[in-house]
Amino acid sequence: MVVQVLGLCVAGGCQRPEIDIASHDDWVVVIEDKPGYGRLAEVGDLVRINYRVTKSDGTVVMQGGRYEFQLGAGAVVPCVDEIVPGMKIGGRRVAECRPNTHWGDRGYGPVPKDSMLTFAVELLNVD
């Protein structure tokens, strides 16, 4: 389940609302940080993103630029496949993702197993 929450933006920046999702195992909470423009990304599209993944304490565990994949084909963790559809080029979304929506009890490289992660995604291109 994806729950979209609008952030509060005023001159000087945006603030994300505090959301407690601890009791909802399969929720991905998405905050639209920045709207984009143009064509919407849809399942089946080839998309290119910048991304940053952080632990709940703010430690960056991975980041990358210009990562390209087919949306909805399972080429990325479910959290990313769920938050990118509906984005527009130049848009940015931030998602609080529970372990079962990413690498879960396996972990992955610097990502500890069973951890809450924050994924920040910027959509660069849609083909």
C-alpha positions as CSV (number, residue, x, y, z in Angstrom):
1,M,0.0,0.0,0.0
2,V,1.3,3.5,-0.9
3,V,0.2,6.4,1.3
4,Q,1.0,9.8,-0.3
5,V,1.4,12.7,2.1
6,L,1.9,16.3,1.0
7,G,4.8,18.1,2.7
8,L,4.5,21.7,4.0
9,C,6.5,24.1,1.8
10,V,7.1,27.7,2.6
11,A,9.8,30.2,1.7
12,G,13.0,28.7,2.9
13,G,12.2,25.1,2.3
14,C,9.9,22.1,2.9
15,Q,9.1,20.3,6.1
16,R,8.1,16.6,6.1
17,P,5.3,15.7,8.5
18,E,6.0,13.2,11.2
19,I,4.3,9.9,10.4
20,D,4.3,6.8,12.5
21,I,4.0,3.7,10.3
22,A,5.5,1.2,12.7
23,S,2.2,-0.8,12.9
24,H,1.7,-1.0,9.1
25,D,4.0,-3.7,7.7
26,D,3.4,-3.1,4.0
27,W,3.0,0.6,3.9
28,V,5.3,2.9,1.9
29,V,4.8,6.5,2.9
30,V,5.5,8.9,0.0
31,I,6.0,12.6,0.3
32,E,6.1,14.7,-2.9
33,D,9.0,17.0,-2.2
34,K,9.0,18.6,-5.6
35,P,6.5,18.3,-8.5
36,G,7.9,17.7,-11.9
37,Y,6.7,18.6,-15.4
38,G,5.7,16.9,-18.6
39,R,5.0,13.2,-19.1
40,L,4.0,11.0,-16.2
41,A,6.1,7.9,-15.6
42,E,4.0,4.7,-16.0
43,V,4.6,1.0,-15.4
44,G,6.5,-0.3,-18.5
45,D,8.4,2.9,-19.1
46,L,12.1,3.1,-19.2
47,V,13.0,5.6,-16.5
48,R,16.2,7.3,-15.3
49,I,16.6,8.4,-11.7
50,N,19.0,9.9,-9.1
51,Y,18.5,8.2,-5.8
52,R,19.7,8.3,-2.2
53,V,19.0,5.8,0.5
54,T,19.4,6.6,4.2
55,K,18.9,4.7,7.5
56,S,16.5,6.1,10.1
57,D,19.5,7.9,11.8
58,G,20.2,9.8,8.6
59,T,23.3,7.8,7.6
60,V,23.6,7.5,3.8
61,V,23.9,3.8,2.8
62,M,23.8,4.2,-0.9
63,Q,23.3,6.8,-3.6
64,G,23.6,7.0,-7.3
65,G,22.9,9.0,-10.4
66,R,21.4,8.3,-13.7
67,Y,20.2,4.8,-12.8
68,E,18.1,3.4,-15.6
69,F,15.5,0.6,-15.4
70,Q,12.1,-0.5,-16.7
71,L,9.4,0.6,-14.3
72,G,7.4,-2.3,-12.8
73,A,9.6,-5.1,-14.1
74,G,11.1,-5.9,-10.7
75,A,14.5,-4.5,-11.6
76,V,14.6,-2.4,-8.4
77,V,13.3,-3.0,-4.9
78,P,9.4,-2.9,-4.6
79,C,9.6,0.5,-2.7
80,V,11.1,2.2,-5.7
81,D,8.8,0.4,-8.2
82,E,5.8,1.7,-6.1
83,I,6.8,5.4,-5.7
84,V,8.0,6.3,-9.2
85,P,4.8,5.7,-11.2
86,G,3.0,9.0,-11.4
87,M,6.1,11.1,-11.1
88,K,7.0,13.7,-13.7
89,I,10.4,14.6,-15.0
90,G,12.2,16.8,-12.5
91,G,10.0,15.6,-9.7
92,R,11.3,14.4,-6.4
93,R,9.7,12.0,-3.9
94,V,10.8,10.8,-0.6
95,A,9.5,7.5,0.8
96,E,9.8,5.9,4.2
97,C,10.0,2.2,3.4
98,R,9.6,-0.8,5.7
99,P,11.9,-3.7,5.5
100,N,9.5,-5.9,3.5
101,T,9.5,-3.3,0.7
102,H,13.3,-3.4,0.1
103,W,15.9,-6.0,1.1
104,G,14.2,-7.1,4.3
105,D,15.8,-9.8,6.4
106,R,18.6,-10.3,3.8
107,G,20.1,-6.8,4.0
108,Y,22.3,-5.7,1.1
109,G,25.9,-4.5,1.3
110,P,25.8,-1.5,3.6
111,V,22.0,-1.8,4.3
112,P,21.4,-3.6,7.6
113,K,18.8,-6.3,7.6
114,D,15.3,-5.5,8.8
115,S,15.9,-1.7,8.7
116,M,13.6,1.2,8.0
117,L,15.0,3.1,5.0
118,T,14.3,6.4,3.4
119,F,14.5,6.5,-0.4
120,A,14.8,9.9,-2.1
121,V,14.2,9.7,-5.8
122,E,14.4,12.3,-8.5
123,L,13.0,11.4,-11.9
124,L,15.4,12.5,-14.7
125,N,13.9,11.0,-17.8
126,V,11.0,8.8,-19.1
127,D,11.2,6.9,-22.4
